[in-house]
Amino acid sequence: MDYISMNFYPARRLVLSNTEDIVPFVITIRGASTTAPPTALFLLIDTSFSMDGEKIYYAKQAAINILELLRDKDYVAVYSFTSKLEEEQPPTILNNNRENIEKSIVSLKLGSGTNVFNAIQKIREKIEAFIKATKISNINLVIITDGEPTVGPKNIKTIIKATRELKQFSPNVAIIGVGEDYNEKLLLRMAMALNGIYEHVSSTKSLKKILAEYVVVSRDISAKNLKLIIKTYNDTKIQIYNKEYRVLGNYMEIELGNIYYREKHDIVGEIILNAGNRKIIKTADIILSYINPETNEHEFTKPYHIRFETAAKEVIAKTRLDENVVAKTKTMKIISEMKKSIETKKIEKLKKELEELIEATVKLGEIGLTSKTMSIREKIEREGLTPDVSREIASLISKIITGKSIYITEKKGERVE
């Protein structure tokens, strides 16, 4: 059974001879099938005093709601954190235990302090212990918080280092910031370190929908510990815009985490090559390494060979470009620049980048992203770069840069995108 599929889409198939050429590309990986093994959902909820009122109420309601979307064979664990982490409900199979798990969520109590570093360290230990005890490695982690660290290590690099240690267990992560007083840069970097999603929630009432989306998508796994390996030839260089990667000689390795049934991952970049006087140039081989969810065995896909034919400049000028690939590449380049603009608070540069992003997402037919981007641009015009607008931009960046989406609909009543 093929659990995953992979395709390579260049902006064009012809390249210039005897000169350097640059070709945008998209590598698309899909979760093609699943054996639907059990999943374990770890809920980590900030219960500091600032979560009082609507925040903790809707966080509880959203958490209780997702129990109905999980299967009897799935596990749920509930943890709260203030200055320290509390285990409200150890990892428990849902079958005949839904009422007890619901009670553990309802009974969450508020306390003082927000120790993000300790919470991440302790949840890593809990996940590691669970995997060793059950051999279930399909782990989903949801973190809900409204504040930035007030207790324990507060340095972002220190917290990100602890966050990266979680990566060895390949959890599927959603980090949700609620309210107006949290550190969006920290949460965005934490999500990116784990190939996860950062979501900004200005209205706590939307928590229920966001968590439901997350659970429906991440319930059925297609492959674990997914890695894209690229071997280049003939001095070819490859730039990836939406993923971190390692380079070892003429090899590149990109860690993608888990991929779920009906999920699509896009890796977007450019190939820089010089074909010389060749008629056909061999540029790269790409291969996927992953853990089979049914057997837990390490497997590889067959190599995908990337080759280009050369042609004269006049011929290439008449060649039709894949506009979708061009638009996706432009989008990722814009997002990379927007990350820098947010950190340096360059408002005029950010406005220009938002205009470019609107144009690119229109070409992609991404109506939701276009609408969201237009809304953010209008808010900057009215209010300037407020903390709330900064969080919305960080959330938008996170959604786009993951390259993740759903490519066919869920069952009736479960589709939430």
VENUR-V764705 format. One record per residue. N is the residue number from 1. SS is DSSP state (2 for helix, 1 for strand, 0 for the rest). NEAR is the number of other C-alpha atoms within 8 Angstrom. Layout:
n=N ss=SS near=NEAR
n=N ss=SS near=NEAR
This chain:
n=1 ss=0 near=3
n=2 ss=0 near=6
n=3 ss=0 near=11
n=4 ss=1 near=11
n=5 ss=1 near=9
n=6 ss=1 near=8
n=7 ss=1 near=7
n=8 ss=1 near=8
n=9 ss=1 near=9
n=10 ss=1 near=11
n=11 ss=0 near=12
n=12 ss=0 near=10
n=13 ss=0 near=7
n=14 ss=1 near=9
n=15 ss=1 near=13
n=16 ss=1 near=14
n=17 ss=0 near=14
n=18 ss=0 near=8
n=19 ss=0 near=8
n=20 ss=1 near=10
n=21 ss=1 near=9
n=22 ss=1 near=8
n=23 ss=1 near=11
n=24 ss=1 near=13
n=25 ss=1 near=15
n=26 ss=1 near=14
n=27 ss=1 near=11
n=28 ss=1 near=12
n=29 ss=1 near=11
n=30 ss=1 near=13
n=31 ss=1 near=17
n=32 ss=0 near=11
n=33 ss=0 near=11
n=34 ss=0 near=12
n=35 ss=0 near=9
n=36 ss=0 near=7
n=37 ss=0 near=9
n=38 ss=0 near=9
n=39 ss=0 near=14
n=40 ss=1 near=14
n=41 ss=1 near=12
n=42 ss=1 near=13
n=43 ss=1 near=12
n=44 ss=1 near=12
n=45 ss=1 near=11
n=46 ss=1 near=13
n=47 ss=0 near=14
n=48 ss=1 near=13
n=49 ss=2 near=9
n=50 ss=2 near=7
n=51 ss=2 near=13
n=52 ss=0 near=10
n=53 ss=0 near=6
n=54 ss=2 near=8
n=55 ss=2 near=11
n=56 ss=2 near=10
n=57 ss=2 near=9
n=58 ss=2 near=12
n=59 ss=2 near=12
n=60 ss=2 near=10
n=61 ss=2 near=9
n=62 ss=2 near=13
n=63 ss=2 near=12
n=64 ss=2 near=10
n=65 ss=2 near=10
n=66 ss=2 near=11
n=67 ss=2 near=8
n=68 ss=2 near=7
n=69 ss=2 near=9
n=70 ss=0 near=10
n=71 ss=0 near=8
n=72 ss=0 near=8
n=73 ss=0 near=9
n=74 ss=0 near=13
n=75 ss=1 near=12
n=76 ss=1 near=15
n=77 ss=1 near=13
n=78 ss=1 near=16
n=79 ss=1 near=13
n=80 ss=1 near=13
n=81 ss=1 near=16
n=82 ss=0 near=14
n=83 ss=0 near=11
n=84 ss=0 near=9
n=85 ss=1 near=11
n=86 ss=1 near=7
n=87 ss=1 near=8
n=88 ss=1 near=11
n=89 ss=1 near=11
n=90 ss=1 near=8
n=91 ss=1 near=11
n=92 ss=1 near=10
n=93 ss=1 near=10
n=94 ss=0 near=14
n=95 ss=0 near=9
n=96 ss=0 near=6
n=97 ss=0 near=9
n=98 ss=2 near=9
n=99 ss=2 near=7
n=100 ss=2 near=7
n=101 ss=2 near=13
n=102 ss=2 near=9
n=103 ss=2 near=8
n=104 ss=2 near=11
n=105 ss=2 near=12
n=106 ss=2 near=7
n=107 ss=0 near=6
n=108 ss=0 near=9
n=109 ss=0 near=5
n=110 ss=0 near=10
n=111 ss=1 near=9
n=112 ss=0 near=8
n=113 ss=0 near=11
n=114 ss=0 near=15
n=115 ss=0 near=15
n=116 ss=2 near=12
n=117 ss=2 near=13
n=118 ss=2 near=10
n=119 ss=2 near=11
n=120 ss=2 near=10
n=121 ss=2 near=10
n=122 ss=2 near=9
n=123 ss=2 near=8
n=124 ss=2 near=10
n=125 ss=2 near=8
n=126 ss=2 near=8
n=127 ss=2 near=10
n=128 ss=2 near=9
n=129 ss=2 near=8
n=130 ss=2 near=11
n=131 ss=2 near=10
n=132 ss=2 near=7
n=133 ss=2 near=6
n=134 ss=2 near=6
n=135 ss=0 near=7
n=136 ss=0 near=10
n=137 ss=0 near=8
n=138 ss=0 near=11
n=139 ss=1 near=14
n=140 ss=1 near=12
n=141 ss=1 near=12
n=142 ss=1 near=12
n=143 ss=1 near=12
n=144 ss=1 near=12
n=145 ss=1 near=11
n=146 ss=0 near=13
n=147 ss=0 near=10
n=148 ss=0 near=9
n=149 ss=0 near=12
n=150 ss=0 near=8
n=151 ss=0 near=10
n=152 ss=0 near=10
n=153 ss=0 near=9
n=154 ss=0 near=10
n=155 ss=0 near=6
n=156 ss=2 near=7
n=157 ss=2 near=6
n=158 ss=2 near=10
n=159 ss=2 near=12
n=160 ss=2 near=11
n=161 ss=2 near=8
n=162 ss=2 near=11
n=163 ss=2 near=13
n=164 ss=2 near=10
n=165 ss=2 near=8
n=166 ss=2 near=11
n=167 ss=2 near=10
n=168 ss=2 near=6
n=169 ss=2 near=9
n=170 ss=0 near=12
n=171 ss=0 near=13
n=172 ss=1 near=13
n=173 ss=1 near=13
n=174 ss=1 near=13
n=175 ss=1 near=13
n=176 ss=1 near=12
n=177 ss=1 near=15
n=178 ss=1 near=14
n=179 ss=0 near=11
n=180 ss=0 near=8
n=181 ss=0 near=7
n=182 ss=0 near=11
n=183 ss=0 near=8
n=184 ss=2 near=10
n=185 ss=2 near=7
n=186 ss=2 near=8
n=187 ss=2 near=11
n=188 ss=2 near=13
n=189 ss=2 near=9
n=190 ss=2 near=10
n=191 ss=2 near=15
n=192 ss=2 near=11
n=193 ss=2 near=11
n=194 ss=0 near=15
n=195 ss=0 near=11
n=196 ss=0 near=12
n=197 ss=1 near=13
n=198 ss=1 near=15
n=199 ss=1 near=11
n=200 ss=1 near=11
n=201 ss=1 near=11
n=202 ss=0 near=8
n=203 ss=0 near=8
n=204 ss=2 near=12
n=205 ss=2 near=6
n=206 ss=2 near=8
n=207 ss=2 near=12
n=208 ss=2 near=13
n=209 ss=2 near=9
n=210 ss=2 near=8
n=211 ss=2 near=11
n=212 ss=2 near=13
n=213 ss=2 near=11
n=214 ss=2 near=9
n=215 ss=2 near=11
n=216 ss=2 near=11
n=217 ss=2 near=12
n=218 ss=2 near=11
n=219 ss=0 near=10
n=220 ss=0 near=12
n=221 ss=1 near=17
n=222 ss=1 near=17
n=223 ss=1 near=15
n=224 ss=1 near=14
n=225 ss=1 near=12
n=226 ss=1 near=14
n=227 ss=1 near=12
n=228 ss=1 near=12
n=229 ss=1 near=12
n=230 ss=1 near=11
n=231 ss=1 near=10
n=232 ss=1 near=12
n=233 ss=0 near=9
n=234 ss=0 near=8
n=235 ss=0 near=7
n=236 ss=0 near=12
n=237 ss=1 near=8
n=238 ss=1 near=8
n=239 ss=1 near=8
n=240 ss=1 near=11
n=241 ss=0 near=11
n=242 ss=0 near=12
n=243 ss=0 near=9
n=244 ss=0 near=7
n=245 ss=0 near=9
n=246 ss=1 near=7
n=247 ss=1 near=8
n=248 ss=1 near=6
n=249 ss=0 near=4
n=250 ss=0 near=8
n=251 ss=1 near=10
n=252 ss=1 near=11
n=253 ss=1 near=11
n=254 ss=1 near=11
n=255 ss=1 near=10
n=256 ss=1 near=10
n=257 ss=1 near=13
n=258 ss=1 near=13
n=259 ss=1 near=15
n=260 ss=1 near=14
n=261 ss=0 near=14
n=262 ss=0 near=12
n=263 ss=1 near=13
n=264 ss=1 near=14
n=265 ss=1 near=12
n=266 ss=1 near=11
n=267 ss=1 near=12
n=268 ss=1 near=14
n=269 ss=1 near=13
n=270 ss=1 near=12
n=271 ss=1 near=12
n=272 ss=1 near=12
n=273 ss=1 near=12
n=274 ss=1 near=12
n=275 ss=0 near=15
n=276 ss=0 near=7
n=277 ss=0 near=6
n=278 ss=0 near=8
n=279 ss=0 near=9
n=280 ss=1 near=9
n=281 ss=1 near=11
n=282 ss=1 near=10
n=283 ss=1 near=12
n=284 ss=1 near=12
n=285 ss=1 near=11
n=286 ss=1 near=12
n=287 ss=1 near=12
n=288 ss=1 near=12
n=289 ss=1 near=13
n=290 ss=1 near=12
n=291 ss=1 near=12
n=292 ss=1 near=13
n=293 ss=0 near=13
n=294 ss=0 near=6
n=295 ss=0 near=5
n=296 ss=0 near=7
n=297 ss=0 near=7
n=298 ss=1 near=8
n=299 ss=1 near=8
n=300 ss=1 near=8
n=301 ss=0 near=7
n=302 ss=0 near=6
n=303 ss=0 near=8
n=304 ss=1 near=7
n=305 ss=1 near=8
n=306 ss=1 near=9
n=307 ss=1 near=9
n=308 ss=1 near=11
n=309 ss=1 near=10
n=310 ss=1 near=13
n=311 ss=1 near=11
n=312 ss=0 near=8
n=313 ss=2 near=7
n=314 ss=2 near=6
n=315 ss=2 near=8
n=316 ss=2 near=11
n=317 ss=2 near=6
n=318 ss=0 near=6
n=319 ss=0 near=7
n=320 ss=0 near=5
n=321 ss=0 near=7
n=322 ss=0 near=9
n=323 ss=2 near=8
n=324 ss=2 near=8
n=325 ss=2 near=13
n=326 ss=2 near=12
n=327 ss=2 near=12
n=328 ss=2 near=12
n=329 ss=2 near=15
n=330 ss=2 near=9
n=331 ss=2 near=11
n=332 ss=2 near=13
n=333 ss=2 near=9
n=334 ss=2 near=11
n=335 ss=2 near=12
n=336 ss=2 near=10
n=337 ss=2 near=9
n=338 ss=2 near=11
n=339 ss=2 near=10
n=340 ss=2 near=8
n=341 ss=2 near=12
n=342 ss=2 near=10
n=343 ss=2 near=6
n=344 ss=2 near=6
n=345 ss=0 near=7
n=346 ss=0 near=8
n=347 ss=2 near=9
n=348 ss=2 near=6
n=349 ss=2 near=8
n=350 ss=2 near=11
n=351 ss=2 near=10
n=352 ss=2 near=8
n=353 ss=2 near=11
n=354 ss=2 near=11
n=355 ss=2 near=9
n=356 ss=2 near=9
n=357 ss=2 near=13
n=358 ss=2 near=12
n=359 ss=2 near=8
n=360 ss=2 near=12
n=361 ss=2 near=14
n=362 ss=2 near=10
n=363 ss=2 near=10
n=364 ss=2 near=9
n=365 ss=0 near=6
n=366 ss=0 near=9
n=367 ss=2 near=8
n=368 ss=2 near=6
n=369 ss=2 near=10
n=370 ss=2 near=12
n=371 ss=2 near=8
n=372 ss=2 near=9
n=373 ss=2 near=12
n=374 ss=2 near=10
n=375 ss=2 near=8
n=376 ss=2 near=11
n=377 ss=2 near=11
n=378 ss=2 near=8
n=379 ss=2 near=10
n=380 ss=2 near=12
n=381 ss=2 near=7
n=382 ss=2 near=6
n=383 ss=2 near=7
n=384 ss=0 near=8
n=385 ss=0 near=9
n=386 ss=0 near=8
n=387 ss=2 near=7
n=388 ss=2 near=8
n=389 ss=2 near=11
n=390 ss=2 near=11
n=391 ss=2 near=10
n=392 ss=2 near=10
n=393 ss=2 near=9
n=394 ss=2 near=14
n=395 ss=2 near=12
n=396 ss=2 near=11
n=397 ss=2 near=11
n=398 ss=2 near=14
n=399 ss=2 near=12
n=400 ss=2 near=10
n=401 ss=2 near=10
n=402 ss=0 near=14
n=403 ss=0 near=11
n=404 ss=1 near=10
n=405 ss=1 near=7
n=406 ss=1 near=9
n=407 ss=0 near=7
n=408 ss=0 near=5
n=409 ss=0 near=6
n=410 ss=0 near=6
n=411 ss=0 near=6
n=412 ss=0 near=5
n=413 ss=0 near=4
n=414 ss=0 near=7
n=415 ss=0 near=10
n=416 ss=0 near=7
n=417 ss=0 near=3
